[in-house]
């Protein structure tokens, strides 16, 4: 009976570990991601940001959010969330396929969208990895 009970406990512990493993892997993936470089810019050329800044005229038309993500141990995803003031204006899911990965999203700026903006870079669990603030001026 003791032998059976010991085997049952070992079996239950192993099953519990197996069931918890995906959650642990997700937590490790989220904490290991880092935004090595981030910029709001006017253009992207050869996978690099061009004319990065924190203030842009409303005539800019379109902006890009560039991020270099490091630390991914397997393919994963980050999200760029564009805010005008406190209003979410765009949400873009982006794939990260290696330990060092450059990716970007873009947003068209409307003529009436003058003021404070930000882009939150979210990890797979929704954790904010980076916040980039900028402004659109007249």
Number of C-alpha atoms within 10 A of each C-alpha: 6 7 7 9 10 11 12 12 11 12 12 12 12 12 12 11 12 11 11 11 12 11 11 12 12 14 13 13 19 22 16 14 20 18 18 14 12 20 22 26 21 18 17 18 7 6 11 15 19 16 11 18 13 14 16 20 13 18 12 14 13 14 18 19 26 24 24 18 23 18 18 21 16 11 11 17 16 24 22 25 20 24 17 19 14 10 9 13 15 15 16 14 15 14 13 21 15 15 16 16 16 19 16 21 20 19 15 12 18 12 14 9 15 17 14 15 21 21 23 19 24 20 23 18 13 11 14 15 18 18 13 15 17 17 18 20 15 11
